[in-house]
Amino acid sequence: MSKYDALWDHVQKNEKGSFQLSFEEIEKIAGIPIDHSFLKYKKELTEYGWQVGKISMKGQTVFFHEIC
């Protein structure tokens, strides 16, 4: 079980294609603050048919893309 399972479930159930979430939205969905470990855990998302795209530190957003 991953500390980001709630986020991965949310992403999988979301709209198709690609979308972005703010760090604040991610923290609300996951129930934990986003931290540097997110870079390690993001690889788990491929098991759900999605991948993490661009992570903007300046804009504090993360782009998610569905794997075709």
N, CA, C, O and CB atoms as a CASP TS submission, in Angstrom:
PFRMAT TS
TARGET T0000
AUTHOR 0000-0000-0000
METHOD Language model
MODEL 1
PARENT N/A
ATOM      1  N   MET     1       0.845  -1.182   0.000  1.00  0.00           N
ATOM      2  CA  MET     1       0.000   0.000   0.000  1.00  0.00           C
ATOM      3  C   MET     1       0.885   1.238   0.000  1.00  0.00           C
ATOM      4  O   MET     1       1.864   1.319   0.741  1.00  0.00           O
ATOM      5  CB  MET     1      -0.958   0.002   1.219  1.00  0.00           C
ATOM      6  N   SER     2       0.529   2.191  -0.833  1.00  0.00           N
ATOM      7  CA  SER     2       1.290   3.419  -0.995  1.00  0.00           C
ATOM      8  C   SER     2       0.605   4.574  -0.271  1.00  0.00           C
ATOM      9  O   SER     2      -0.617   4.593  -0.121  1.00  0.00           O
ATOM     10  CB  SER     2       1.466   3.749  -2.480  1.00  0.00           C
ATOM     11  N   LYS     3       1.391   5.513   0.162  1.00  0.00           N
ATOM     12  CA  LYS     3       0.802   6.679   0.819  1.00  0.00           C
ATOM     13  C   LYS     3       0.049   7.554  -0.185  1.00  0.00           C
ATOM     14  O   LYS     3      -0.700   8.445   0.215  1.00  0.00           O
ATOM     15  CB  LYS     3       1.891   7.502   1.523  1.00  0.00           C
ATOM     16  N   TYR     4       0.238   7.310  -1.477  1.00  0.00           N
ATOM     17  CA  TYR     4      -0.456   8.077  -2.510  1.00  0.00           C
ATOM     18  C   TYR     4      -1.586   7.292  -3.177  1.00  0.00           C
ATOM     19  O   TYR     4      -2.079   7.720  -4.221  1.00  0.00           O
ATOM     20  CB  TYR     4       0.532   8.527  -3.558  1.00  0.00           C
ATOM     21  N   ASP     5      -2.012   6.165  -2.617  1.00  0.00           N
ATOM     22  CA  ASP     5      -3.076   5.353  -3.213  1.00  0.00           C
ATOM     23  C   ASP     5      -4.354   6.157  -3.453  1.00  0.00           C
ATOM     24  O   ASP     5      -4.994   5.988  -4.491  1.00  0.00           O
ATOM     25  CB  ASP     5      -3.383   4.163  -2.319  1.00  0.00           C
ATOM     26  N   ALA     6      -4.737   7.022  -2.525  1.00  0.00           N
ATOM     27  CA  ALA     6      -5.955   7.826  -2.702  1.00  0.00           C
ATOM     28  C   ALA     6      -5.824   8.744  -3.916  1.00  0.00           C
ATOM     29  O   ALA     6      -6.791   8.944  -4.651  1.00  0.00           O
ATOM     30  CB  ALA     6      -6.243   8.663  -1.434  1.00  0.00           C
ATOM     31  N   LEU     7      -4.644   9.294  -4.125  1.00  0.00           N
ATOM     32  CA  LEU     7      -4.408  10.146  -5.287  1.00  0.00           C
ATOM     33  C   LEU     7      -4.450   9.332  -6.567  1.00  0.00           C
ATOM     34  O   LEU     7      -5.062   9.758  -7.547  1.00  0.00           O
ATOM     35  CB  LEU     7      -3.063  10.865  -5.164  1.00  0.00           C
ATOM     36  N   TRP     8      -3.812   8.169  -6.579  1.00  0.00           N
ATOM     37  CA  TRP     8      -3.811   7.332  -7.786  1.00  0.00           C
ATOM     38  C   TRP     8      -5.229   6.907  -8.147  1.00  0.00           C
ATOM     39  O   TRP     8      -5.584   6.897  -9.326  1.00  0.00           O
ATOM     40  CB  TRP     8      -2.921   6.089  -7.584  1.00  0.00           C
ATOM     41  N   ASP     9      -6.049   6.555  -7.150  1.00  0.00           N
ATOM     42  CA  ASP     9      -7.444   6.197  -7.407  1.00  0.00           C
ATOM     43  C   ASP     9      -8.203   7.377  -8.018  1.00  0.00           C
ATOM     44  O   ASP     9      -8.979   7.210  -8.959  1.00  0.00           O
ATOM     45  CB  ASP     9      -8.131   5.740  -6.104  1.00  0.00           C
ATOM     46  N   HIS    10      -7.968   8.559  -7.473  1.00  0.00           N
ATOM     47  CA  HIS    10      -8.629   9.769  -7.982  1.00  0.00           C
ATOM     48  C   HIS    10      -8.234  10.023  -9.435  1.00  0.00           C
ATOM     49  O   HIS    10      -9.095  10.311 -10.267  1.00  0.00           O
ATOM     50  CB  HIS    10      -8.268  10.997  -7.109  1.00  0.00           C
ATOM     51  N   VAL    11      -6.963   9.921  -9.744  1.00  0.00           N
ATOM     52  CA  VAL    11      -6.480  10.148 -11.105  1.00  0.00           C
ATOM     53  C   VAL    11      -7.109   9.141 -12.058  1.00  0.00           C
ATOM     54  O   VAL    11      -7.563   9.509 -13.141  1.00  0.00           O
ATOM     55  CB  VAL    11      -4.940  10.055 -11.163  1.00  0.00           C
ATOM     56  N   GLN    12      -7.137   7.885 -11.663  1.00  0.00           N
ATOM     57  CA  GLN    12      -7.682   6.837 -12.527  1.00  0.00           C
ATOM     58  C   GLN    12      -9.165   7.075 -12.822  1.00  0.00           C
ATOM     59  O   GLN    12      -9.628   6.784 -13.925  1.00  0.00           O
ATOM     60  CB  GLN    12      -7.488   5.460 -11.879  1.00  0.00           C
ATOM     61  N   LYS    13      -9.898   7.590 -11.866  1.00  0.00           N
ATOM     62  CA  LYS    13     -11.337   7.803 -12.030  1.00  0.00           C
ATOM     63  C   LYS    13     -11.646   9.141 -12.702  1.00  0.00           C
ATOM     64  O   LYS    13     -12.802   9.419 -13.019  1.00  0.00           O
ATOM     65  CB  LYS    13     -12.032   7.734 -10.677  1.00  0.00           C
ATOM     66  N   ASN    14     -10.634   9.964 -12.919  1.00  0.00           N
ATOM     67  CA  ASN    14     -10.828  11.284 -13.477  1.00  0.00           C
ATOM     68  C   ASN    14     -11.074  11.207 -14.972  1.00  0.00           C
ATOM     69  O   ASN    14     -11.142  10.124 -15.552  1.00  0.00           O
ATOM     70  CB  ASN    14      -9.629  12.165 -13.184  1.00  0.00           C
ATOM     71  N   GLU    15     -11.204  12.362 -15.578  1.00  0.00           N
ATOM     72  CA  GLU    15     -11.434  12.439 -17.017  1.00  0.00           C
ATOM     73  C   GLU    15     -10.299  11.797 -17.802  1.00  0.00           C
ATOM     74  O   GLU    15      -9.196  11.608 -17.289  1.00  0.00           O
ATOM     75  CB  GLU    15     -11.604  13.887 -17.444  1.00  0.00           C
ATOM     76  N   LYS    16     -10.585  11.470 -19.036  1.00  0.00           N
ATOM     77  CA  LYS    16      -9.595  10.814 -19.893  1.00  0.00           C
ATOM     78  C   LYS    16      -8.671  11.856 -20.516  1.00  0.00           C
ATOM     79  O   LYS    16      -9.018  13.033 -20.624  1.00  0.00           O
ATOM     80  CB  LYS    16     -10.292   9.980 -20.996  1.00  0.00           C
ATOM     81  N   GLY    17      -7.515  11.409 -20.915  1.00  0.00           N
ATOM     82  CA  GLY    17      -6.570  12.296 -21.591  1.00  0.00           C
ATOM     83  C   GLY    17      -5.505  12.814 -20.661  1.00  0.00           C
ATOM     84  O   GLY    17      -4.619  12.074 -20.234  1.00  0.00           O
ATOM     85  N   SER    18      -5.595  14.098 -20.347  1.00  0.00           N
ATOM     86  CA  SER    18      -4.635  14.688 -19.426  1.00  0.00           C
ATOM     87  C   SER    18      -5.296  15.841 -18.676  1.00  0.00           C
ATOM     88  O   SER    18      -6.273  16.428 -19.141  1.00  0.00           O
ATOM     89  CB  SER    18      -3.370  15.174 -20.181  1.00  0.00           C
ATOM     90  N   PHE    19      -4.753  16.143 -17.535  1.00  0.00           N
ATOM     91  CA  PHE    19      -5.254  17.228 -16.704  1.00  0.00           C
ATOM     92  C   PHE    19      -4.177  17.602 -15.696  1.00  0.00           C
ATOM     93  O   PHE    19      -3.167  16.909 -15.575  1.00  0.00           O
ATOM     94  CB  PHE    19      -6.577  16.827 -15.986  1.00  0.00           C
ATOM     95  N   GLN    20      -4.388  18.675 -14.988  1.00  0.00           N
ATOM     96  CA  GLN    20      -3.427  19.088 -13.973  1.00  0.00           C
ATOM     97  C   GLN    20      -4.121  19.300 -12.642  1.00  0.00           C
ATOM     98  O   GLN    20      -5.308  19.623 -12.583  1.00  0.00           O
ATOM     99  CB  GLN    20      -2.700  20.365 -14.401  1.00  0.00           C
ATOM    100  N   LEU    21      -3.363  19.113 -11.582  1.00  0.00           N
ATOM    101  CA  LEU    21      -3.812  19.385 -10.228  1.00  0.00           C
ATOM    102  C   LEU    21      -2.765  20.260  -9.548  1.00  0.00           C
ATOM    103  O   LEU    21      -1.570  20.140  -9.819  1.00  0.00           O
ATOM    104  CB  LEU    21      -4.049  18.063  -9.431  1.00  0.00           C
ATOM    105  N   SER    22      -3.220  21.132  -8.673  1.00  0.00           N
ATOM    106  CA  SER    22      -2.283  21.934  -7.893  1.00  0.00           C
ATOM    107  C   SER    22      -1.758  21.091  -6.735  1.00  0.00           C
ATOM    108  O   SER    22      -2.360  20.083  -6.366  1.00  0.00           O
ATOM    109  CB  SER    22      -2.960  23.239  -7.369  1.00  0.00           C
ATOM    110  N   PHE    23      -0.648  21.506  -6.175  1.00  0.00           N
ATOM    111  CA  PHE    23      -0.109  20.816  -4.997  1.00  0.00           C
ATOM    112  C   PHE    23      -1.161  20.785  -3.900  1.00  0.00           C
ATOM    113  O   PHE    23      -1.312  19.780  -3.206  1.00  0.00           O
ATOM    114  CB  PHE    23       1.187  21.507  -4.488  1.00  0.00           C
ATOM    115  N   GLU    24      -1.892  21.890  -3.742  1.00  0.00           N
ATOM    116  CA  GLU    24      -2.916  21.969  -2.701  1.00  0.00           C
ATOM    117  C   GLU    24      -4.021  20.938  -2.933  1.00  0.00           C
ATOM    118  O   GLU    24      -4.473  20.286  -1.992  1.00  0.00           O
ATOM    119  CB  GLU    24      -3.515  23.379  -2.649  1.00  0.00           C
ATOM    120  N   GLU    25      -4.451  20.793  -4.179  1.00  0.00           N
ATOM    121  CA  GLU    25      -5.486  19.797  -4.507  1.00  0.00           C
ATOM    122  C   GLU    25      -4.967  18.390  -4.236  1.00  0.00           C
ATOM    123  O   GLU    25      -5.692  17.552  -3.699  1.00  0.00           O
ATOM    124  CB  GLU    25      -5.927  19.929  -5.990  1.00  0.00           C
ATOM    125  N   ILE    26      -3.721  18.129  -4.604  1.00  0.00           N
ATOM    126  CA  ILE    26      -3.119  16.814  -4.374  1.00  0.00           C
ATOM    127  C   ILE    26      -3.079  16.502  -2.889  1.00  0.00           C
ATOM    128  O   ILE    26      -3.395  15.386  -2.477  1.00  0.00           O
ATOM    129  CB  ILE    26      -1.702  16.750  -4.968  1.00  0.00           C
ATOM    130  N   GLU    27      -2.694  17.477  -2.091  1.00  0.00           N
ATOM    131  CA  GLU    27      -2.631  17.276  -0.640  1.00  0.00           C
ATOM    132  C   GLU    27      -4.004  16.973  -0.061  1.00  0.00           C
ATOM    133  O   GLU    27      -4.121  16.146   0.842  1.00  0.00           O
ATOM    134  CB  GLU    27      -2.041  18.508   0.043  1.00  0.00           C
ATOM    135  N   LYS    28      -5.045  17.628  -0.564  1.00  0.00           N
ATOM    136  CA  LYS    28      -6.411  17.366  -0.087  1.00  0.00           C
ATOM    137  C   LYS    28      -6.868  15.967  -0.479  1.00  0.00           C
ATOM    138  O   LYS    28      -7.472  15.259   0.328  1.00  0.00           O
ATOM    139  CB  LYS    28      -7.389  18.413  -0.648  1.00  0.00           C
ATOM    140  N   ILE    29      -6.584  15.570  -1.707  1.00  0.00           N
ATOM    141  CA  ILE    29      -7.001  14.256  -2.200  1.00  0.00           C
ATOM    142  C   ILE    29      -6.240  13.141  -1.478  1.00  0.00           C
ATOM    143  O   ILE    29      -6.838  12.161  -1.035  1.00  0.00           O
ATOM    144  CB  ILE    29      -6.777  14.155  -3.725  1.00  0.00           C
ATOM    145  N   ALA    30      -4.918  13.296  -1.364  1.00  0.00           N
ATOM    146  CA  ALA    30      -4.072  12.261  -0.765  1.00  0.00           C
ATOM    147  C   ALA    30      -4.180  12.243   0.759  1.00  0.00           C
ATOM    148  O   ALA    30      -3.928  11.219   1.393  1.00  0.00           O
ATOM    149  CB  ALA    30      -2.620  12.473  -1.176  1.00  0.00           C
ATOM    150  N   GLY    31      -4.554  13.376   1.336  1.00  0.00           N
ATOM    151  CA  GLY    31      -4.657  13.458   2.792  1.00  0.00           C
ATOM    152  C   GLY    31      -3.308  13.638   3.472  1.00  0.00           C
ATOM    153  O   GLY    31      -3.200  13.514   4.691  1.00  0.00           O
ATOM    154  N   ILE    32      -2.287  13.928   2.687  1.00  0.00           N
ATOM    155  CA  ILE    32      -0.933  14.151   3.219  1.00  0.00           C
ATOM    156  C   ILE    32      -0.274  15.262   2.415  1.00  0.00           C
ATOM    157  O   ILE    32      -0.639  15.492   1.262  1.00  0.00           O
ATOM    158  CB  ILE    32      -0.071  12.837   3.165  1.00  0.00           C
ATOM    159  N   PRO    33       0.685  15.949   3.005  1.00  0.00           N
ATOM    160  CA  PRO    33       1.401  16.975   2.236  1.00  0.00           C
ATOM    161  C   PRO    33       2.293  16.343   1.168  1.00  0.00           C
ATOM    162  O   PRO    33       2.914  15.305   1.395  1.00  0.00           O
ATOM    163  CB  PRO    33       2.247  17.853   3.172  1.00  0.00           C
ATOM    164  N   ILE    34       2.344  16.978   0.017  1.00  0.00           N
ATOM    165  CA  ILE    34       3.223  16.504  -1.051  1.00  0.00           C
ATOM    166  C   ILE    34       4.657  16.884  -0.677  1.00  0.00           C
ATOM    167  O   ILE    34       4.916  17.997  -0.218  1.00  0.00           O
ATOM    168  CB  ILE    34       2.814  17.114  -2.451  1.00  0.00           C
ATOM    169  N   ASP    35       5.566  15.961  -0.876  1.00  0.00           N
ATOM    170  CA  ASP    35       6.963  16.220  -0.530  1.00  0.00           C
ATOM    171  C   ASP    35       7.872  15.614  -1.593  1.00  0.00           C
ATOM    172  O   ASP    35       7.396  15.096  -2.603  1.00  0.00           O
ATOM    173  CB  ASP    35       7.304  15.646   0.873  1.00  0.00           C
ATOM    174  N   HIS    36       9.161  15.679  -1.365  1.00  0.00           N
ATOM    175  CA  HIS    36      10.135  15.209  -2.344  1.00  0.00           C
ATOM    176  C   HIS    36       9.954  13.721  -2.675  1.00  0.00           C
ATOM    177  O   HIS    36      10.312  13.293  -3.773  1.00  0.00           O
ATOM    178  CB  HIS    36      11.543  15.456  -1.828  1.00  0.00           C
ATOM    179  N   SER    37       9.415  12.941  -1.762  1.00  0.00           N
ATOM    180  CA  SER    37       9.222  11.510  -2.014  1.00  0.00           C
ATOM    181  C   SER    37       8.221  11.261  -3.145  1.00  0.00           C
ATOM    182  O   SER    37       8.170  10.159  -3.691  1.00  0.00           O
ATOM    183  CB  SER    37       8.746  10.813  -0.739  1.00  0.00           C
ATOM    184  N   PHE    38       7.429  12.271  -3.499  1.00  0.00           N
ATOM    185  CA  PHE    38       6.475  12.130  -4.599  1.00  0.00           C
ATOM    186  C   PHE    38       7.194  11.708  -5.873  1.00  0.00           C
ATOM    187  O   PHE    38       6.638  10.971  -6.687  1.00  0.00           O
ATOM    188  CB  PHE    38       5.710  13.449  -4.829  1.00  0.00           C
ATOM    189  N   LEU    39       8.425  12.171  -6.048  1.00  0.00           N
ATOM    190  CA  LEU    39       9.203  11.822  -7.238  1.00  0.00           C
ATOM    191  C   LEU    39       9.459  10.328  -7.320  1.00  0.00           C
ATOM    192  O   LEU    39       9.517   9.764  -8.412  1.00  0.00           O
ATOM    193  CB  LEU    39      10.526  12.571  -7.245  1.00  0.00           C
ATOM    194  N   LYS    40       9.613   9.688  -6.176  1.00  0.00           N
ATOM    195  CA  LYS    40       9.812   8.239  -6.144  1.00  0.00           C
ATOM    196  C   LYS    40       8.482   7.504  -6.358  1.00  0.00           C
ATOM    197  O   LYS    40       8.413   6.538  -7.119  1.00  0.00           O
ATOM    198  CB  LYS    40      10.449   7.813  -4.802  1.00  0.00           C
ATOM    199  N   TYR    41       7.457   7.962  -5.695  1.00  0.00           N
ATOM    200  CA  TYR    41       6.164   7.290  -5.729  1.00  0.00           C
ATOM    201  C   TYR    41       5.428   7.459  -7.055  1.00  0.00           C
ATOM    202  O   TYR    41       4.565   6.644  -7.380  1.00  0.00           O
ATOM    203  CB  TYR    41       5.305   7.802  -4.617  1.00  0.00           C
ATOM    204  N   LYS    42       5.746   8.497  -7.828  1.00  0.00           N
ATOM    205  CA  LYS    42       5.007   8.753  -9.064  1.00  0.00           C
ATOM    206  C   LYS    42       5.074   7.588 -10.044  1.00  0.00           C
ATOM    207  O   LYS    42       4.200   7.455 -10.900  1.00  0.00           O
ATOM    208  CB  LYS    42       5.536   9.998  -9.728  1.00  0.00           C
ATOM    209  N   LYS    43       6.084   6.755  -9.934  1.00  0.00           N
ATOM    210  CA  LYS    43       6.219   5.593 -10.825  1.00  0.00           C
ATOM    211  C   LYS    43       5.084   4.596 -10.634  1.00  0.00           C
ATOM    212  O   LYS    43       4.765   3.836 -11.548  1.00  0.00           O
ATOM    213  CB  LYS    43       7.556   4.898 -10.589  1.00  0.00           C
ATOM    214  N   GLU    44       4.471   4.593  -9.449  1.00  0.00           N
ATOM    215  CA  GLU    44       3.364   3.669  -9.167  1.00  0.00           C
ATOM    216  C   GLU    44       2.147   3.949 -10.041  1.00  0.00           C
ATOM    217  O   GLU    44       1.341   3.052 -10.291  1.00  0.00           O
ATOM    218  CB  GLU    44       2.969   3.757  -7.699  1.00  0.00           C
ATOM    219  N   LEU    45       2.014   5.173 -10.499  1.00  0.00           N
ATOM    220  CA  LEU    45       0.828   5.573 -11.237  1.00  0.00           C
ATOM    221  C   LEU    45       0.672   4.814 -12.550  1.00  0.00           C
ATOM    222  O   LEU    45      -0.444   4.673 -13.049  1.00  0.00           O
ATOM    223  CB  LEU    45       0.871   7.051 -11.508  1.00  0.00           C
ATOM    224  N   THR    46       1.767   4.325 -13.112  1.00  0.00           N
ATOM    225  CA  THR    46       1.676   3.573 -14.376  1.00  0.00           C
ATOM    226  C   THR    46       0.853   2.300 -14.221  1.00  0.00           C
ATOM    227  O   THR    46       0.276   1.816 -15.194  1.00  0.00           O
ATOM    228  CB  THR    46       3.075   3.219 -14.884  1.00  0.00           C
ATOM    229  N   GLU    47       0.794   1.758 -13.015  1.00  0.00           N
ATOM    230  CA  GLU    47      -0.031   0.579 -12.758  1.00  0.00           C
ATOM    231  C   GLU    47      -1.517   0.885 -12.921  1.00  0.00           C
ATOM    232  O   GLU    47      -2.329  -0.028 -13.071  1.00  0.00           O
ATOM    233  CB  GLU    47       0.238   0.045 -11.356  1.00  0.00           C
ATOM    234  N   TYR    48      -1.871   2.165 -12.892  1.00  0.00           N
ATOM    235  CA  TYR    48      -3.256   2.608 -13.025  1.00  0.00           C
ATOM    236  C   TYR    48      -3.561   3.101 -14.441  1.00  0.00           C
ATOM    237  O   TYR    48      -4.675   3.549 -14.716  1.00  0.00           O
ATOM    238  CB  TYR    48      -3.550   3.712 -12.015  1.00  0.00           C
ATOM    239  N   GLY    49      -2.574   3.020 -15.339  1.00  0.00           N
ATOM    240  CA  GLY    49      -2.781   3.457 -16.712  1.00  0.00           C
ATOM    241  C   GLY    49      -2.519   4.935 -16.940  1.00  0.00           C
ATOM    242  O   GLY    49      -2.932   5.499 -17.954  1.00  0.00           O
ATOM    243  N   TRP    50      -1.834   5.556 -15.998  1.00  0.00           N
ATOM    244  CA  TRP    50      -1.531   6.982 -16.082  1.00  0.00           C
ATOM    245  C   TRP    50      -0.055   7.207 -15.784  1.00  0.00           C
ATOM    246  O   TRP    50       0.634   6.325 -15.271  1.00  0.00           O
ATOM    247  CB  TRP    50      -2.417   7.795 -15.103  1.00  0.00           C
ATOM    248  N   GLN    51       0.420   8.416 -16.120  1.00  0.00           N
ATOM    249  CA  GLN    51       1.775   8.795 -15.746  1.00  0.00           C
ATOM    250  C   GLN    51       1.787  10.255 -15.333  1.00  0.00           C
ATOM    251  O   GLN    51       0.940  11.047 -15.746  1.00  0.00           O
ATOM    252  CB  GLN    51       2.766   8.544 -16.907  1.00  0.00           C
ATOM    253  N   VAL    52       2.755  10.586 -14.518  1.00  0.00           N
ATOM    254  CA  VAL    52       2.958  11.969 -14.115  1.00  0.00           C
ATOM    255  C   VAL    52       3.754  12.643 -15.216  1.00  0.00           C
ATOM    256  O   VAL    52       4.805  12.153 -15.629  1.00  0.00           O
ATOM    257  CB  VAL    52       3.689  12.074 -12.728  1.00  0.00           C
ATOM    258  N   GLY    53       3.245  13.770 -15.685  1.00  0.00           N
ATOM    259  CA  GLY    53       3.945  14.555 -16.693  1.00  0.00           C
ATOM    260  C   GLY    53       4.809  15.604 -16.016  1.00  0.00           C
ATOM    261  O   GLY    53       5.596  15.302 -15.119  1.00  0.00           O
ATOM    262  N   LYS    54       4.651  16.819 -16.456  1.00  0.00           N
ATOM    263  CA  LYS    54       5.455  17.916 -15.928  1.00  0.00           C
ATOM    264  C   LYS    54       5.045  18.265 -14.501  1.00  0.00           C
ATOM    265  O   LYS    54       3.860  18.353 -14.179  1.00  0.00           O
ATOM    266  CB  LYS    54       5.329  19.146 -16.826  1.00  0.00           C
ATOM    267  N   ILE    55       6.043  18.459 -13.666  1.00  0.00           N
ATOM    268  CA  ILE    55       5.838  18.951 -12.310  1.00  0.00           C
ATOM    269  C   ILE    55       6.407  20.365 -12.282  1.00  0.00           C
ATOM    270  O   ILE    55       7.607  20.559 -12.475  1.00  0.00           O
ATOM    271  CB  ILE    55       6.523  18.012 -11.224  1.00  0.00           C
ATOM    272  N   SER    56       5.547  21.349 -12.041  1.00  0.00           N
ATOM    273  CA  SER    56       5.980  22.743 -12.013  1.00  0.00           C
ATOM    274  C   SER    56       6.138  23.200 -10.568  1.00  0.00           C
ATOM    275  O   SER    56       5.160  23.346  -9.835  1.00  0.00           O
ATOM    276  CB  SER    56       4.975  23.650 -12.765  1.00  0.00           C
ATOM    277  N   MET    57       7.372  23.418 -10.181  1.00  0.00           N
ATOM    278  CA  MET    57       7.629  23.913  -8.827  1.00  0.00           C
ATOM    279  C   MET    57       7.188  25.373  -8.709  1.00  0.00           C
ATOM    280  O   MET    57       6.674  25.792  -7.672  1.00  0.00           O
ATOM    281  CB  MET    57       9.131  23.771  -8.467  1.00  0.00           C
ATOM    282  N   LYS    58       7.390  26.132  -9.768  1.00  0.00           N
ATOM    283  CA  LYS    58       7.012  27.542  -9.760  1.00  0.00           C
ATOM    284  C   LYS    58       5.494  27.692  -9.664  1.00  0.00           C
ATOM    285  O   LYS    58       4.987  28.453  -8.840  1.00  0.00           O
ATOM    286  CB  LYS    58       7.540  28.247 -11.021  1.00  0.00           C
ATOM    287  N   GLY    59       4.778  26.960 -10.516  1.00  0.00           N
ATOM    288  CA  GLY    59       3.320  27.030 -10.513  1.00  0.00           C
ATOM    289  C   GLY    59       2.660  26.130  -9.495  1.00  0.00           C
ATOM    290  O   GLY    59       1.453  26.215  -9.272  1.00  0.00           O
ATOM    291  N   GLN    60       3.447  25.268  -8.876  1.00  0.00           N
ATOM    292  CA  GLN    60       2.978  24.278  -7.897  1.00  0.00           C
ATOM    293  C   GLN    60       1.826  23.451  -8.467  1.00  0.00           C
ATOM    294  O   GLN    60       0.754  23.340  -7.874  1.00  0.00           O
ATOM    295  CB  GLN    60       2.533  24.976  -6.596  1.00  0.00           C
ATOM    296  N   THR    61       2.095  22.868  -9.654  1.00  0.00           N
ATOM    297  CA  THR    61       1.114  22.020 -10.312  1.00  0.00           C
ATOM    298  C   THR    61       1.786  20.742 -10.810  1.00  0.00           C
ATOM    299  O   THR    61       2.999  20.686 -11.012  1.00  0.00           O
ATOM    300  CB  THR    61       0.437  22.771 -11.478  1.00  0.00           C
ATOM    301  N   VAL    62       0.958  19.728 -10.997  1.00  0.00           N
ATOM    302  CA  VAL    62       1.414  18.457 -11.559  1.00  0.00           C
ATOM    303  C   VAL    62       0.465  18.098 -12.695  1.00  0.00           C
ATOM    304  O   VAL    62      -0.754  18.130 -12.529  1.00  0.00           O
ATOM    305  CB  VAL    62       1.461  17.316 -10.465  1.00  0.00           C
ATOM    306  N   PHE    63       1.035  17.756 -13.856  1.00  0.00           N
ATOM    307  CA  PHE    63       0.247  17.312 -14.990  1.00  0.00           C
ATOM    308  C   PHE    63       0.203  15.788 -14.999  1.00  0.00           C
ATOM    309  O   PHE    63       1.209  15.128 -14.740  1.00  0.00           O
ATOM    310  CB  PHE    63       0.827  17.858 -16.316  1.00  0.00           C
ATOM    311  N   PHE    64      -0.955  15.245 -15.296  1.00  0.00           N
ATOM    312  CA  PHE    64      -1.171  13.806 -15.383  1.00  0.00           C
ATOM    313  C   PHE    64      -1.617  13.466 -16.793  1.00  0.00           C
ATOM    314  O   PHE    64      -2.441  14.177 -17.369  1.00  0.00           O
ATOM    315  CB  PHE    64      -2.218  13.328 -14.338  1.00  0.00           C
ATOM    316  N   HIS    65      -1.078  12.377 -17.364  1.00  0.00           N
ATOM    317  CA  HIS    65      -1.400  11.955 -18.718  1.00  0.00           C
ATOM    318  C   HIS    65      -1.787  10.480 -18.715  1.00  0.00           C
ATOM    319  O   HIS    65      -1.122   9.645 -18.102  1.00  0.00           O
ATOM    320  CB  HIS    65      -0.208  12.207 -19.670  1.00  0.00           C
ATOM    321  N   GLU    66      -2.871  10.182 -19.410  1.00  0.00           N
ATOM    322  CA  GLU    66      -3.294   8.789 -19.553  1.00  0.00           C
ATOM    323  C   GLU    66      -2.371   8.092 -20.540  1.00  0.00           C
ATOM    324  O   GLU    66      -2.026   8.650 -21.582  1.00  0.00           O
ATOM    325  CB  GLU    66      -4.777   8.695 -20.023  1.00  0.00           C
ATOM    326  N   ILE    67      -1.971   6.868 -20.205  1.00  0.00           N
ATOM    327  CA  ILE    67      -1.120   6.076 -21.082  1.00  0.00           C
ATOM    328  C   ILE    67      -2.017   5.357 -22.079  1.00  0.00           C
ATOM    329  O   ILE    67      -2.959   4.666 -21.690  1.00  0.00           O
ATOM    330  CB  ILE    67      -0.245   5.062 -20.271  1.00  0.00           C
ATOM    331  N   CYS    68      -1.728   5.519 -23.346  1.00  0.00           N
ATOM    332  CA  CYS    68      -2.549   4.883 -24.406  1.00  0.00           C
ATOM    333  C   CYS    68      -2.185   3.447 -24.599  1.00  0.00           C
ATOM    334  O   CYS    68      -2.772   2.769 -25.443  1.00  0.00           O
ATOM    335  CB  CYS    68      -2.395   5.614 -25.726  1.00  0.00           C
TER
END
